[in-house]
Amino acid sequence: MPQSETGLRDTGIPPLGDKDAAVLPKGADQFSWSPEQKLVAHRHMNLLFPSQIIHASQSVFSLNKRPDISVEYSTRGDRLDIDGYMKRTNVTGLLAIKNGEIVLERYDGGNNEKTVWASRSMAKSITSTLLGIAFSKGLIKNLDEPVSVYVPELTGTMYEKVTIRQNLQMTSGIPYTEDTLNPSTDIFPLQACTLNGRKGDFVRFLVWLGSKQNVRPSPAGSVFNYSTADSVLNGLIVERATGLTPPAYLEQEVWQRFGMERDGFWNMESEDGSAFAGSGVGACLRDYGRFGLFVLGGGGLPDGNRLLNETWRRDMVTPSSASLDVSSPYGFQWWLHEFGDVLSAKAGTINPSDPQAPAFRPRGSEKIFYALGSSGQTILINPSENLVIVKWAVWNGARSELGRYEDAAFFAAITERLH
């Protein structure tokens, strides 16, 4: 492991400057933010919603930085380099770590190494990892326990007998809709929990969702349905099992012990309430990279301790049969590049405009997994190549599938270049 850096450092979250302040959008409007608004909002989410700080470590895990590699790739009839990729896909931060060394680090849109940027749904994978730490420590006894053991308020709702495993795999069976263009879907009242400033709103939302009278649940474990509500419940399980909110537990177990260099944050329902565990983390680019290294190393710490046990490490990247049924291999809140002969369109393996075109299967693709967030946020982990790639972006909603395909082409080129 690299040596740690110690001493007095500026670790704070950058303040809101006059230029960003003039165009900072409202949190309540986030589902309609333009890419230009996202560029400003994503580096100031701690100012738009209640938040808890995740304090930087006093002993930083050092990352040796090598000269940036050069990469070219071909897609959709064009040959592009790194600059071309970043421009085409609105990339605002790009990091590649190979064998523990930074081999590529780029910023755009006014971002820099101090920028603390929104995770979006990459937080789902972070929350899952915290649940894995709690499980590995014995604070959660059995992943096949009902979620209501830890959140008893859900007794008597459709969630009551759903297991933690099923909830992690997004196969709870609870009817939930998520369309950010349709205000009648469930994501809108869920998002409102971060706007009202009331402690307990997330629990109240889950009780409401699990008590709907005009819907019928699917048998738990039988259907994959991407649900931020299930991820919020994972965060509540972490909180109840550990006695700490997800940001406090992340700080205690990972940020401090692995050696993160800057303060981060996590959006909450209220400053003294529960975390928005399906989204809402903020961290600098290198600290997202360090988190990727932590997971790549199976939860290993610089001091030699390991926080994730063998059972968790295996199961977190084992997809549910329900996710395979819909060609979206999905483990414990992690997207898989592929599993067997099932390739993930969500991970960009398939050209959405030409499904018959050859799929992207880079070196080590059978073991690649991802944390993915809306607007193009990505942490790629490739165990076979000892590679972590982190990417920030400001997409509009319409380019998601095409953007992931472009990402897959570029990531495959990086993998090949570094092999």
N, C-alpha and C positions, 0 to 999 in steps of 0.2 A: 504494500500500500504506500502511496506517496506520503511524504512528511506533511505535518499540519503546520499552518501558519497561525501565529498568535500575535497579540498586541492590540493597540488601540486602532480602530478602523471606523470609517463611516459606513454604517450598516443600515441606516434608516431608509424608509420608503421615500422616494423623491417627492417633493411637494408639487402642488399644482401651480404651474407657471402661468403667467398672464396670457400667453398665446393659447394654451389649452383651455384655460378658464373661460375664454371668450366664446368657445364653441363646444364646451362640455354638454352633452345631451342629458335629458332626464332619465333616471333609472326606470321610471314607469313606462317609458317608450321603447325599451330595449329591443323588443321583437320587431320594431320597424326601423332600427338604426341603419343608416347607410354605411358602406365601408369607410367613408371618411369620418363618420361619427364613431364607429367602432375603434378606429385608430386612436382616438383620444380617450374614449371611455374605457377601453381595455387596459390602459395603464393607470386608471384612476378609479377602479371599481370600489376600492375601499372608501371613497368619498361619496359614492352613489347609494350604498347600502350599508346597514350596520355590519361591523366587522370586528374580528379579534386579531391581534397581531401575533405572528409566529416569529419569535425572536431568533436572530442569527446566533450561530455558535461562536464561542470565544476561541475555538480551536478548529480552524477551517481545513477541510480536506482539500489539499492542493492538487490542482490539475495542471500538468505541464502542457504548455501551448506550443505546438509546432507551426511552421508556416502553413498557411491555407493551401489545401490541395486545389488543383484545377479539375473540373469535371465537365464533360459534355455528354449530352444524351439526345436521342431522337424520339420524337413523338408527334403524331398527327401531321406528318410530312415535313416537320421542321427539325433543324439541328440547333440546339440551344446550349449555352454555357450557364454558369451559376447566375450571372446577372440577368440573362434571358429568362431563366426559370423564376427568379424572384419577381421580375416585372410581370410576367404572364400570370402568376398566381398570387399576386399581392402579398408576398412574404415580407414580414416585418422583423423576423428574427430567425436565424438558422444556425444550428450547432451540430457538429458530428464529433463523437468521442470514440476513438478506436484504441483498444488495448489500454484504456485509462488515460489517454492523451487527447487533448483537443486538436483536431486536424482541420477543422473548418469552423469559423465563427464570424457571422455577418449580421449586420443590423440595417434597418431602413425605416423610413417614415418618422424619423426623429427619435427612435429607440436607441438605447445603448446598453452597456453592461450593467448599469444601475437600474434600468427599467424593470418594474415589477408588473408583470403582464397576466391577464386573466386566463385561467385554465379552461374555462367553460367546462364541458363534460369530462375532460381529463380528470377532474376531481372525483369522478365515480371510481376510477381505478385507484386513486390515492386513498379514498375512503375504504375500499375493499382491502387494500394493503394494511390499513390500520386494524380492520377487523381480523385480518390474518395474524397480526402481531398479538392481539388480545387472545385469539384462539390458541396460538402457539404457547402463550404464557399460562394457559389454563383458565383464563378469566371467562372464556366461553367454552363450555364443556364439550359440546357436540354440535356439529353443523346441521344435524338432522333434528335438532330441537325446534319447536315452534317459535316463531318470532314473538309471540305473545308472552313467552316466558320472561323476556326482557322488556317488552313494552306491553304491560298488562292492560293498558287502556284499549288495546285492540281485541280483547276478549269479547266475543259476541258479534264481531264483524267478520267479513269474508277473509280477513287476514289471519284470523285466530289460529288456524291449523297449518298455515303456510310455514315451511321450514326455512331456516336461515339459508341453507344451500339453495333452495328453490328461489329465494328472494335475491341472492347473489347472482343467480343465473338469469334473472328476469323472466322466470317462469312461474311467478306467483299465481297467475291466472286471474288476478284482479283486473276487471275492466278499467282501462286508463287510456286516454287519448292525448296525443301530443302533436299539435300542429300550430306552429307559431304564427301562421297566417289566419287562423280561425279562432276568434275569441271565445267560441262556445266549447273549446276543448279544455281538458283538465289542467293543462300546463299553465293556463292563465290564473286560476285561483291558487295554484301552487306557487307561482311566481309572486303573487300578491302577498304571500306570507313574509317575503323579504321587504315589503314596502310599508306594512302596517306598524312595525315596531312592537309587536306584542309577543311576549314569551309564551310558548305553548302552542303557537299557531300551526306548527308542522304536525304535532300530534293531533290537533283538532282537524286538520285537513285529512290526515290518513283515516281517522275515525269516520269522517264524512264520506270519503271515497269508498271505504270498506263497508259502508252501510247503505249504499244506494239501493233503492227498491226496484228500479225499472231496468236493471241489468242482471245478467246471469254470468257468474264467473266460470272460467274454464277449469277443469280439474288441475290442481296445482302440479306443476312439472310437465304438463302436456303441450303447452303453447308458449313460444317465445314472443314476448311483447316488450319492446323497448320502453322502459318506464322510469322516468326521473323520480316518481313517487317511491318506487322500490329502493332507489339509491338513497333517498332521504331517510327511509326506514333503516337502511344499513348504518347510517350515521347515528341514529338514535340508539341502535343496538350497541355501537361502540361506546356511546356516552353512558348508557346504563351499565354496561359490563365493566367499564374502567373507572367510572366516576369522574371522567374528564371529557370536555367537549372535543370533537375531532381536531380543532386547531391546537388545543392544549396538549392532546395526546401526540399529535404529529410533532410538535415542538419537543416534547419530552423524549420521545423514542427515536425520532429520525433527525429532525433539524439539528438538535444539540449533539447527538451521539455520532451521526455520520459526518457532521461538520459543514453545514450550509453557511454560505458567506454573507447573505443579506437577510434582513427581515422580510417575511412574507405576510400574508393575511388570509383570512377566510371570511367570506360573507355569511351573515347570520340572520335569523329572524328578528332578533333584537340583541343588543350588546351583551345582555345577560342570559340569552336564550340558547337555542340549539343551532347547529351549523346547517347551512344549505349544502348538504353532503353530495348532492348531485351536480354541483357546479361551485363557482365562487372562490376557488383558491387563487392567490396571486403570488408569483415568485419570479425571480430573475432567471434569465435563460440558463445560466450555468447551474443554478440550483435545481431547475427541472432536469438538467443533465445528470446532476448528482443523484437525484431521486431515481432516474433510470438506471444508473450504475448500482444503486442499492438493490433494486429489484433484479437486475441482471445477475448480481452476486448472490441471489437467493436470500436477501435480507441480511447479508453479511456486513459487519461494521469494521471500521479501521482497527479496532482493538481486538479483532478476531472473534468476537461474539456473533451469533447468528440469531435473528429475531423471527424468522419464518421457518417452521418445521417442515419436515419432508412431505408430510401429508398435504399441507397447504400448498407447497411449491408444486406438487404434482396436480392437485385438483384445480388450482387457479387458472391453469391453461388447458384444462380438459373441457371441451365444449359439451353443452347439453345436447341430447339427441333432438330436442325441440328446435334448437338453433340451427342444427344441421339440416333439419327438414325444410328450412327457409333459406338455405345457402348463406347463412350468416354465422359462421363458427364463433361462439362466444363462451368464454369461461366465467370466472368470477369478476365481472365488470371489466374484462379485458377482451378486445377484439383479436381474433387469430387471423393470420394471413391466409391460412388454409388448414384443412384437416382431412387427411386421406385424399380423396378425389374431389372434395368440396372446396371450391375457391370462394373467397369473400369479396363480393362486389363492394361492400362497405369499405374494405381496405384498399380499393382501387385496382384490384387484380384484373378487372375486366373493363374493356373500353365500352362505355355506355352507348356510344353512337355506332359501335360495330361489335356486338357481342361475340361474333365469330372470329374476331382477330385473336392472335395468340395472347394468352394471359401472361402477366408479369410474374415470374417466379424466380426471384434473385437467389443467390447463394444463401443457403440456410433457411429458405422460405418456409420449410415444414415446421420450423420452430419459432418463426417471427410472431410477435404479438405487439399490440398497440394500445395506448391510451389515446382516445380521439375526442376532440371537442369541436363544437360548432364553429363555423367561420374558418376552419382549416387548422385548428390546433392539433398537434401530434407529438407523441413520444413513441418512437419505434425502438423496440428491443430485439436484437438479433443475437441470441446466445451462441450460435454456431460460429459467428464472425466476431464475437466479442465487441459488438458495435451498438452504440446508442445514438439516435438522431432525434433532435428536438426541433420543431418548427412552429413559429407563430405566423398568423396570417389574418387578413381582414376580407374574407369572401362575402359576397352576397349569397342569399339562400339558394339562388337558382343554379349556382355553379358547383354544388357540393360533389356530385358524382364525377363530373368531369375533372374537378380539382383533385380528388383523391386518385384518379387515374394518372393525372400528371405527376402527382407526388410519387406514385408507385414507380413510374418510369425514372424519375430523378433519383429516388432512393436506391433503385436497382443499379444505376450507374455509379453512385457513391460506393455501394457495396463491392461492385466489381473493381473499381479503381483502388480500393483499399485492401483487396484480398492478397 
